[in-house]
Amino acid sequence: MDKNQISKLKLSFDEIVHTTEDGVEFWYARELQRVLEYAEWRNFSTVIEKAKIACSNSGIPLEECFVDINKTSPMPNGGTKEIGDIMLTRYACYLIAQNGNPRKNEIAFAQTYFAVQTRKQEIIEQRLSDLNRLQLREQLKTAEKRLSQNIYERGVDERGFGRIRSKGDQALFGGYTTDDMKRKYGIKYGPLADRLPPVTIAAKGLATEMTNLNIEENDLQGEEPITQEHVQNNQSVRSMLQERGITPEELPPDEDIKKVERRVKADEKKLMGKSGKLPVDE
C-alpha cells in the first residue's frame, strides 16, 4: 500500500468511529462491513463469529466487546424496519480484522489501524511496514525450509545446504559472502536475513522459490547441480534489482527483526487491556 491508499483507508475508518458517554470508542458492525468491503452480511457474520471465539479464548468476556443492538433502517417506500447490529470495541474490531480475508488491503490496514490505538498516519505507516517485513521474513523461512527438505531428499546433508545457501548469497550480494555481509552489517549473532531490508528479503525469497521450483520440476540431484541452479537464480534476481538501480550489498541494514516482532506483539497486548468495555445497552 502506498501513502495515498493508506490516507484513503484511514479516512474511511476515522469516519465510522463512535464514542460512548464514558468515552469508550466503538464501531458498528454494519458500518465496519462496508469499509472492509464485505458485500454480504452473512459472510461478514462468519468473520465476526470467528472473532468472538478468539475473544473468548483470550479470556475477555464477550459482552464487554460485542454488544447486540437493534437499529431502525429506512426503507425505499418511506417506511422503516428494525435490523440487528453489533457494537464493537477496538479489540473486537482488531479480532475481526485478524480473522478476515488477508488478501484484502482493507483487512491488512484494519489489522494495524485497530492495534495501535492512535490515528497518527506515521504510526500506522510504520506498523504496516513492520508487518510487511515480518511477513516477508516468514515467507523466506518457509522457502528455505522447503529448500532444505528438497536437497535432503536428493542426497545433500545439512552442511551441503549451508554451502548452497552461502553460494546463493554470494551471487546476490555481488561476491560478498554471508559472513562478509554480516561483518558489513555488524551482526555478531543471528541470521543475516534478520537484518536485511524488505526488498532484499523479498529478493532472497524469490530466488529460493525459483530454486525450489526447478529442483522439483527438473528433479535435480546432488549438491553441484543444485548449487548451480541456486547461484543462477540469485544472479538473475540481482540483475533485475540492478536494472532498477538497486544494489543489494549497498543497502543499509534494517532493525533486528526480533525487535520488530516484540514491538508488534506488545501493541497487541496493550490493546487487550486498553480497548475499554461497552455498556450492555446503548
N, C-alpha and C positions, 0 to 999 in steps of 0.2 A: 504493500500500500504506500502511495506517495502522500505528501503533506496535504494536497488538495482533497484526496479521498478521506484522510483522517479528519480534516476540518468539517467536511460534509457529514460524516458519520457522527462526529462529536455534537454537532448542532442538532441532528435528529434525536440523539439520546437526551441532550440537555432539555429539549422542548417537552419531553414527556415526564419529567421528574415532578413529584408532588411531595408535600410535607405535611405531616400530622400536626395537631395542635401542640404536641410535645416536642416538635422539631425533628421527628424521625423521617428521613427520606424514604419514599416508596414509589413504586411504579405499578400501573395497572397492566395485567397480563395481556389484555386485548390490544393495548397501545404498544406494548413490547413486541407482540406478534407482528404488528405492522412494520416496525423499524427493523426487525430481524428478517423481514420479507418471507414469512411463512404465509402462504396463500390460504390455507385452510386451518380452522381452529382445531379440528380433530387431530391433525398432525402435530400442531404445537402442543396440544394437551398431552400427547405421548411424551414429549420432551419434559413437560412440567412434572409428570408423574415420576420420571427418572430422577429429576432434581429433588423431588420430595423424598425419595428413597435415600439419596445421598445425604440429605439434610438429617434424616433420622439416624443414619449410620454415623454421622458426625457428633451425635449426642445432643443436638439442639432441637427443642420441641417444635413440631411443625407449626403449631398455632402462633408461634412468635414470628414466623417468617412468611407463611402463606395464609391469608385470610379470605375466605369465600364471601362474596358480596353479590347483590343484585343491583343492576343499573337499568335505568329507563332509556330505551333507544328509540329514536324517531322512525316512523315507517313512511314509505313513499306516498301512501294515501292520506297522510296527515295525522294518522294515529300514532300510538306508541306501543312498545312491548317491553317486557322485562327480560333481560338477558343476564346470564351468570358471568361474573368476572372474578378476578383474584387480585388482592393487594399483595405486593411482593416487596420484601426488604431488599436492600442492596445484596446481601448474601444470597437470598433466594434467586435474584437475577443472575448472580455470578454462577450459581449451580446450574441454572437453565442454560447459560452460555457454555458451560463445561460439557453439557450433555447434548448440545445442538450439533448441527452438521458442520464439521471443522473445515469443509471446503468453501463455506460461505464467508466472504470478507466481513460481513456484519457480525457473524459469530466470533471470528477471531478478534475483531475490535472489542466486542462486548466482554470477552474474557479479561481484557485489560481495563476497560472503562469501569467495570464494577469492582475490580480488585483493588485499584489504587486509592480509592476514596478521595479523589481530587479531580477538578475539572481543568487543571492546567494542561494545555496541549503538549508542552515539552515533556512533562512527566509521562503522559500517555504514549508519546512517541518513543521515549526511552524504553518503556516496558515492552512495547511492541517489538522494538529492536532486540531486546533481551530474549523474548520468546522466540523470535525468528532464529537467533543464533543457537539457542538451546535445541530447537527443532532440527536445524542443520547438523548440529553435533551428534544428535541421536541417530539421524539418518546415516551419518558416516560410520558410527559404531555398528549399526545394523549391516551396512555394506561390507565392512571389514570382517565382521563375524562370518558372513556368508562366504567371503573370500577364503578365510581360514578353513572353513568346512570343505570348500571346493578343492583346495590344494591338498588338504589332508587325505581326501578320498582319492587323490591322484599321486600318492606316494611322496608327498613333501611333508617334512616334520615341522615342528614349531620354529626351530632355528631358520629353516628354509623360508618360512612365512616372514620372519623378521627381515631376512635378506631381500626378499621380493618387495616388501613394503618400502624398505630403505632405498632400493634402486628406483622405485617409483617416485619417492620424494626427491631424489637427486635429479631426476628428469624434470619434475615440476618446478623445482627451485633453481634451475639453470646451473647445475653442477654442485650446488650446496647439498651436503648430506643431511640426514635428520639431525645428527649431533651438531653439525655446523650451524643449522638453523636454531637449535636450542641454545647454543652459545651466543649466537647473534641476538636472540631474544632475552638472554639472561635467565633461561629456565634451568633450575637446578633439580627440580623434581617434577614428575608427572609427564604426560604425553605432550608432544608438540602441538597436537590438534586442539588442546585445551586453551592455547593462547593465540590461535590463528584468527584473523578477522573472518567475517561471514563469507566473503567471496572466495577465500582460499579454502575454507572448509567445504564449500559447495563444489569447488574445483576438484578437490581430493575425492569427494563423494562421487562425482560424475565419472572420473577416471576409474575408480574402483568398481562402479556398477558396469562400466563398459568391459572391464576385465572379466568380471563375473559372467556377463552375457556370452562373451566369446569363448571363455573356458567351457561353458556348458554346451553351447551350440556346436563348437568345433572339437569337443572332447579332448582338450589339450592335456597332455600327460607329462609329469616331471617338472623339475624346478626351472630348467633352462628355457623351454618354450613359454612357460607361464611368466617368467621374468621378462622375456622379450615383449610379450603381449602387454604387460603392465607398464613397462617403460614407454612403449609406443603410444599407449593411451594417455599417459601423463604428458608426453611431449606434444600430443595433439591438443590437449586441453591448455597447455602452456601457450602454444601458438595462437589459439583462439583468444586468450586473455591479452597477449601482447598486441594482437591486431586492434584491440580496444584500448591500448595504452596502459595496460595493467601488467606490472612485473611482480610476480608473487613474492620473491625474496626481498623486494624493496618496500613492501607494505609494513607498517609498524605493527607490533604485537597488540593484541586486544586484552581486555581484562580476563583474568583467570575464570574459566567457565564455571568452576565450582563456586566462586563468589557470586556470580550471576545467578546460579541456581539457588543459593541460600537466600539471596535478596528476593527472588520471585516467591519462594516458599514463605518467607517472612511476611510479605504482603498478604498472602492468603490466610495466615494465622491471625494477623491483626484484624482482618475482615470479619472473621467469625465472632470476635469479641466486641467489635465496634459498629456492627451493622444496625443495631437497635432492635426494639421489639414493637410490633404493631398491636394496636388495640383490637379487641375482639370484634367490636362494632365500629363501623366507620364514623 
